[in-house]
Amino acid sequence: MALGNYSQAINNYNHVVSSKASDKKDVATAKMAECLLKMGQTSEAKDTYKQLIEKFPKSEYVPKARKLLQQI
């Protein structure tokens, strides 16, 4: 993501989310939404932020996701 290769970053984050052993699924979901926003895919980013809120309601990323949902 830091290199601007958002498509590859999304693929990497998807691997984290689909991994049964990962405890970073909320982080990966938030980062995927961020990548989607940077790629101009607002609708997909909104859906991903909503998934974050639904699946990980106690995540530290939820307040930011809620705020961004109101802004986009």
Residue pairs with C-beta under 8 A, 6 or more apart in sequence:
1 9
1 31
1 34
1 35
6 35
6 36
6 38
6 39
7 35
7 39
9 31
9 32
9 35
10 32
10 35
10 36
13 28
13 29
13 31
13 32
13 35
14 28
14 32
16 22
16 24
16 25
16 27
16 28
17 25
17 28
17 29
17 32
19 25
22 28
25 55
25 56
26 52
26 55
26 56
26 59
26 60
26 61
27 61
29 48
29 51
29 52
29 55
29 56
29 61
30 49
30 52
30 59
30 61
30 64
30 65
32 48
33 45
33 48
33 49
33 52
33 65
33 68
34 45
36 42
36 44
36 45
36 48
37 45
37 68
37 72
42 72
45 68
45 72
46 69
46 72
49 65
49 66
49 68
49 69
50 69
52 59
52 61
52 62
52 65
53 62
53 65
53 66
56 62
